[in-house]
Amino acid sequence: MAHLNLRRSQNISGDFYVDTTCIDCDTCRWMAPEVFIEVEGMSVVYHQPKNEVERLKALQALLSCPTSSIGTVEKPRDITAVQLSFPIRLEENVYHCGYHSEKSFGGASYLIELPESNVLVDSPRFTPPLVKRLEEMGGIRYMFLTHMDDVADHQKYAEHFGCQRILHKDDITTGTRDVEIQLAGSEPIQLAPHLLMIPVPGHTKGHTGLLYKNKFLFAGDHLAWSDELQQLIAFRNYCFYSWSEVIKSMRKLANYTFEWVLPGHGRRYHTDAETMKEQMHKCIKWMEVN
């Protein structure tokens, strides 16, 4: 819960504000860029919502903030309706779960809604409104964990839904030693029709991406879009295993077809398959000299 007495001075006056507990995870800035920007290493409100669409996005960001650093002066009467807007549909049967967790430094998680087996990609915060919505959508059969950093409340989700968790054994820690399905090796593995698990070591030794329908790539912390550079990038400053392995993995990933990059951290990217291929090769060239 944000505190008005901790409101950052850089916020524009009005109802919405960010307080000094912000950890600069970037969640609110990509969820509601019309409202939030970064100033001096933290988010602030630079523009109060001017219509219902902007207000909805701002409230979705408020609920998704991992540290509850976003607040409103007036108690929002429409918050229940906003809770029901999660998970947020991106395209087809793919959703952004929201409710980011501080345990994952605000990493995003996603849901693939399938007739036979819904898949949760990485773990959101375990919170009753989201859990209820996931129950209404058919529950969770698999929880695919891209790597060790974004596991958050995986145990609570596993206990509640009885889902099978998936994580590469090279990323298993004491907190994930009971994961039901532990991947091994470097070869892709088919989880279900149209669902391919692709080991992409580098950020961590056991980092794995998930490709759905040759269209949606759930990239974890391997790949994301940079608004500043206007291209796809990897995170050298946050590479905890091997940068050379990140590059090798990126070359392997460039052989696949997809139209969406859905990262745990960083910005999403959506384009046609041909442009995505071009962007992947541009990313690799950039990585080789950075």
C-alpha positions in Angstrom: 0.0 0.0 0.0 1.5 3.3 -1.1 1.8 6.1 1.5 0.9 9.7 0.7 3.5 11.0 3.1 6.1 9.2 1.0 4.8 10.6 -2.2 7.8 11.6 -4.5 8.0 15.3 -5.1 8.5 14.7 -8.9 4.9 13.5 -9.3 2.6 15.8 -11.1 -0.3 17.0 -8.8 -3.4 15.0 -8.9 -4.9 11.7 -7.8 -2.3 9.1 -8.8 1.2 9.2 -7.4 4.3 7.0 -6.8 6.0 6.9 -3.4 9.6 6.5 -2.5 9.4 2.7 -2.1 9.6 2.3 -5.9 12.4 -0.2 -6.9 12.5 1.0 -10.6 11.3 -2.4 -12.0 9.7 -0.5 -14.9 6.4 -2.4 -14.6 4.1 0.7 -14.5 6.1 2.5 -17.2 5.4 -0.2 -19.8 1.9 -1.0 -18.6 0.8 2.7 -18.6 3.3 4.8 -20.5 0.8 7.6 -20.8 0.9 8.1 -17.1 4.3 7.0 -15.7 7.9 7.8 -16.5 11.3 7.4 -14.8 12.9 10.3 -13.0 16.1 10.0 -11.0 16.0 6.2 -10.8 12.3 5.8 -9.8 8.9 6.0 -11.5 6.7 9.0 -11.2 3.3 10.2 -12.5 4.0 12.8 -15.2 0.5 12.9 -16.6 -2.8 12.1 -14.8 -5.2 9.8 -16.7 -7.3 11.9 -19.0 -9.9 9.2 -20.0 -11.2 5.8 -18.9 -8.7 3.9 -21.0 -5.7 5.6 -19.4 -7.3 5.3 -15.9 -7.8 1.5 -16.5 -4.1 1.1 -17.5 -3.0 3.2 -14.5 -5.0 1.1 -12.1 -3.8 -2.1 -13.7 -0.3 -0.9 -13.1 -1.2 0.0 -9.5 -2.3 -3.5 -8.9 0.7 -5.0 -10.7 3.3 -2.9 -8.9 5.4 -5.5 -6.9 6.1 -3.1 -4.0 2.6 -1.4 -3.9 4.4 1.9 -4.6 1.6 3.4 -6.6 -1.3 5.1 -4.8 -4.3 7.3 -5.3 -5.4 10.2 -3.1 -9.0 9.1 -3.4 -9.9 5.5 -2.9 -10.8 4.1 -6.3 -14.4 2.9 -6.4 -13.8 1.0 -9.6 -11.0 -1.2 -8.3 -13.1 -4.4 -8.2 -13.8 -4.0 -11.9 -10.1 -3.5 -12.6 -9.3 -6.7 -10.6 -11.6 -8.6 -13.0 -9.7 -7.3 -16.0 -6.8 -9.7 -15.1 -5.3 -11.6 -16.7 -5.1 -9.1 -19.5 -5.5 -10.6 -23.0 -2.7 -9.8 -25.4 -3.7 -11.8 -28.5 -5.7 -15.0 -29.1 -5.4 -17.1 -25.9 -2.3 -15.5 -24.4 -2.6 -13.2 -21.4 -0.5 -11.1 -19.1 -1.2 -12.1 -15.5 -0.2 -8.8 -13.8 0.3 -8.8 -10.0 4.1 -8.8 -10.3 6.1 -10.1 -7.4 8.9 -8.3 -5.5 10.4 -11.7 -5.1 11.1 -11.6 -8.9 12.0 -7.9 -8.9 8.7 -7.2 -10.7 9.1 -9.9 -13.4 6.1 -10.4 -15.7 4.2 -13.7 -15.9 1.8 -15.0 -18.6 -1.0 -17.4 -19.1 -1.7 -19.6 -22.1 -5.3 -20.7 -22.0 -5.8 -24.1 -23.6 -8.8 -26.5 -23.6 -6.9 -29.3 -22.0 -4.1 -27.7 -20.0 -3.6 -24.0 -19.1 0.0 -23.1 -18.8 1.3 -20.4 -16.4 4.7 -19.0 -17.5 6.7 -17.9 -14.5 5.0 -16.9 -11.2 3.0 -13.8 -10.4 2.2 -12.8 -6.9 -0.2 -15.2 -5.2 -3.2 -12.9 -4.6 -6.9 -13.9 -4.2 -8.4 -11.8 -7.1 -5.9 -13.4 -9.6 -6.2 -16.9 -8.2 -10.0 -16.7 -8.4 -9.8 -15.5 -12.1 -7.4 -18.4 -12.9 -9.8 -20.8 -11.3 -12.7 -19.5 -13.4 -10.5 -19.9 -16.5 -9.9 -23.6 -15.8 -7.0 -23.6 -13.4 -3.4 -24.4 -14.1 -1.9 -27.7 -15.3 1.7 -26.7 -15.9 3.8 -23.9 -14.5 6.7 -23.3 -16.8 9.5 -21.5 -15.0 12.0 -19.9 -17.4 14.8 -19.7 -14.9 15.7 -19.5 -11.2 15.1 -15.7 -10.8 11.3 -15.5 -11.6 9.9 -18.3 -9.5 8.2 -16.0 -6.9 5.2 -17.7 -5.4 5.5 -21.0 -7.4 5.0 -23.1 -4.3 1.7 -21.5 -3.4 0.4 -21.9 -6.9 1.5 -25.5 -7.1 -0.2 -26.3 -3.8 -3.4 -24.5 -4.7 -3.8 -25.8 -8.3 -1.9 -29.1 -8.1 0.0 -28.0 -11.2 3.2 -29.6 -12.4 6.1 -27.2 -12.3 8.8 -27.2 -15.0 12.3 -25.9 -14.5 15.7 -26.9 -16.0 17.8 -28.9 -13.4 20.7 -26.5 -13.8 18.6 -23.8 -12.3 17.2 -25.8 -9.4 17.9 -24.3 -5.9 16.8 -25.3 -2.4 13.6 -23.4 -3.0 12.7 -25.3 -6.2 14.1 -28.8 -5.4 10.6 -30.2 -5.3 9.8 -29.1 -8.9 7.9 -32.0 -10.5 9.5 -31.8 -14.0 13.2 -31.1 -14.1 14.6 -30.6 -17.7 18.1 -31.7 -18.7 20.4 -31.1 -21.6 20.4 -28.5 -24.3 18.0 -30.0 -26.9 14.4 -28.6 -27.3 11.6 -30.6 -25.7 8.0 -30.7 -26.8 5.7 -30.1 -23.8 2.4 -30.4 -25.8 1.3 -29.7 -29.3 2.5 -26.2 -30.3 4.5 -25.9 -27.1 8.3 -26.2 -27.4 10.7 -25.7 -24.5 14.0 -24.4 -25.8 17.1 -24.3 -23.5 18.8 -20.9 -23.9 21.6 -20.9 -21.3 23.5 -17.7 -20.6 21.6 -15.4 -18.2 21.6 -18.4 -16.0 22.9 -21.9 -16.7 19.5 -23.5 -17.0 17.5 -20.6 -18.6 14.8 -22.0 -21.0 12.4 -20.3 -23.3 8.9 -21.4 -24.3 7.7 -21.1 -27.9 4.0 -21.4 -28.5 2.5 -21.9 -32.0 5.7 -20.5 -33.7 4.2 -17.2 -32.7 4.7 -16.4 -29.0 8.1 -16.6 -27.5 8.2 -16.5 -23.7 11.7 -15.2 -23.3 12.3 -14.9 -19.5 15.3 -12.8 -19.0 17.0 -13.9 -22.3 15.6 -11.3 -24.7 13.6 -8.1 -24.6 12.9 -4.9 -26.6 14.8 -1.7 -25.8 12.9 1.5 -26.5 16.1 3.5 -26.1 18.0 1.5 -28.8 14.9 0.6 -30.8 16.0 -3.0 -31.1 15.9 -6.4 -29.3 18.6 -6.8 -26.7 20.0 -9.1 -24.1 21.1 -8.0 -20.6 24.9 -8.1 -20.3 24.8 -6.2 -16.9 22.5 -8.9 -15.6 24.2 -12.0 -17.1 24.8 -14.4 -14.2 26.3 -17.3 -16.0 28.0 -16.6 -19.4 27.7 -13.8 -22.0 29.3 -16.0 -24.6 26.6 -18.6 -23.9 23.9 -15.9 -24.2 25.2 -15.2 -27.7 25.3 -18.9 -28.7 21.8 -19.3 -27.4 20.6 -16.2 -29.3 22.0 -17.6 -32.5 20.1 -20.8 -31.9 16.9 -19.0 -31.1 17.2 -16.9 -34.3 16.5 -20.1 -36.3 13.0 -20.2 -34.9 9.9 -18.3 -36.1 7.9 -16.1 -33.8 6.1 -12.8 -33.8 5.9 -11.9 -30.1 8.7 -11.6 -27.6 7.2 -11.7 -24.1 10.0 -11.2 -21.5 10.0 -11.5 -17.8 11.9 -8.2 -17.6 12.1 -5.5 -20.2 9.6 -4.5 -22.9 7.5 -6.7 -25.1 7.9 -6.7 -28.8 5.4 -7.6 -31.6 5.9 -7.6 -35.3 5.7 -9.9 -38.3 7.9 -13.0 -38.5 10.2 -11.6 -41.2 10.9 -8.4 -39.3 11.5 -10.4 -36.2 14.1 -12.4 -38.0 15.8 -9.2 -39.0 15.6 -7.9 -35.4 17.1 -11.1 -34.1 20.2 -10.9 -36.4 20.5 -7.2 -35.5 20.5 -8.2 -31.8 23.2 -10.8 -32.3 25.5 -8.3 -34.2 24.9 -5.8 -31.4 25.8 -8.4 -28.7 29.0 -9.4 -30.5 30.4 -5.9 -30.0 28.9 -5.0 -26.6 
